[in-house]
Amino acid sequence: MRSDLTLRLPRANEEDEFLRAHRATSLTAPYFLHYYEDGMPFRRYLEMLTEQDQGVNLPANHVPSTFVFAFVGNRIVGRASIRHSLNSFLHRVGGHIGYVVVPEFRRRGNATEILRQSLQIARAKCGLDRILVTCDDDNIGSIRTIERNGGILENVVDEPDLDKPKRRYWIELR
């Protein structure tokens, strides 16, 4: 367990670090930043994340979600999206929690800690006691991360509309 990792929103004066993490990750994880568009004022992006958390101005078929960044010191090492509920798409292949680690910070236990802390937030903030987490069937790192956090594989979804089969895990938070 990493005691030096903290999940939180960036502060207004941390835009440079935010953009560094975005640039470092956008090629391998184009959805690293939900709803961010290049050139968007940083303060507006932070406002949008607050709106998302409160369920305000949500796009169609979206659910309220808490979006946080993983900091170690002053560096963003990853992020998590904690969905407050599941719609049909999220129940099938998206899950309650999505996370990404910035490439240079992978294989250091960051994903495991991001998911561990995200589970705590989901329980405290949303009252959830059973969490669905999914990953690509060939993503060994995510499989290990989910299983280290107590994930029990329910099934693998392999349907024509998916690029890859998705593994669906449930984590009990009792």
N, C-alpha and C positions, 0 to 999 in steps of 0.2 A: 504494500500500500504506500502510495506517495503522499506524504503529509505536506509537501510543498506546492501542490496543485490546488488552485482555487477556481471554481466556476462562478463567473459574474459577467455583467455587461462591461464593455470598455467605457472608460471615462472620456469626456469630450476632448481631453488633451492627449488621448492615446490613438489618434487617427493614423499617425505614421505606422505604428505597430500593426494596427488593424489592416492597413493597405499592404504591408509587407506580408502578413499571413495570407491575405487574399491572393496576392500575386504568386506566392509560393505554392498555393494549393489549387488554384483555378484550373490548371491543365489536367490534373489527375482527379479532381473532384469539382466539376463545374457548379455544383449546388452547395459549395462550402458556405456561401452567404445567401441565405434565402432573401429574396426581394431586393437585394442590392443591385444597383446599376452603376456602371462606371461613370464617374463625375457627379454622382448624387451627393448632396451635402451630407456630411457625416452626422450632424445633429438630426437631420431629417430621418436618416436610417435608424438611429437610436430611438427616435419617436415612433417609427413604424414597428420596431420590435416591442415597444411598450404597448402599442395598440394591439398587436398580435396576442400578447399575453393577456390582455383584457377582452379579447374577442371583438375588437372594434375594427370596422372597415376590412373585414376578411374577404379575400377573393372567394368566388363560388367554390364549393366543395372543399373548403379548408376548415380546420378546427382551431380553436385557440391553442396557442403553444408558447412555451417559455423557451427562448433562444438565448443561450449563454456561451461565453467563451472560456476556454481553459487557459489560465495563466500560470506560469511558473516564473516567479519574480515579475519582471516587466515584459516578458515574452508571451505571446499567444502561441500555444502549442496545439490547439485544437478547438473544437466547438461541439455543442450538443443542442439538439432540438427535442424538447420534451412536450409531446402532444397531450393535451388535457383529456382527450377522449379519442375514440376511433370512429371514423366513418367506414364505409364498405371497402374502399381502396386500402386504407391503413390497416384494417382488420385482415385483409387478404395478404398484403405484401409489404406494407410500410411500417407498421408497428407504432408503439408509443414513443420510442426514443430512437433518434438517429444521431450518429456521432461521426466526426472526421478528425483525424490527427494530421497536422501539417507534416509534409514528407520528412523534413530533417529531424523531426522529433518522434518518428515511429520506432517501434521495437525497443521502447524504454519503459513500458508499463503505463504510458499515458492513456491509452484507450481503455484499459481496465479500470483505471481510476476515474476517468471521465464518466464511464458507464456507472460505476459504483456511486458516485456522487449524484448523477442524474436520477438514479433509482430513489435515492433519499429525497430529492426535490419532488419527484412524482408522488411519492407517498405523502410528504408534508403538505405540499401545495394543492394537490388534486385529490387526495384521499384514496389514491389507488393502492390496492394491495396485491394486484396481479398485473404484470406488465408484459406486453408482447414486444419482443425485439427480433428483427429480421436481418438477414444478411445474404449476400450472394452465396450460392452453394459451393463455390470454389474459393471463397475468401477465408483461408486458413486462420489468418490473424484475427478476424472478427469472430469466427467460430470459437476460437480459444478465449477471446475476451468475454463473450457471452456466457460460455460454459464456466469460466472462472467466477462469474457473478451469479452463478446458480441457475443458468438457463437450462431448461429441459426441452429438448427437441420435440415438437408436436408433429410436424410434417415438413415436406419439401413441396413447394408449389412450382409446377412446371407447365405453363400455359403459353399458347401462341403469342399473346400480347407482351410477354416478358422477354427481355434480352437474354437473361440467364435464369435458371431455376433459383428460387428463394427459399432459404431455410427459415422456419418460423419457430421461435423459442418463447416459452413462457417462464417468467421469473416470479416466484411467490415472495411477497414482502412481509410476511407475518412475523 
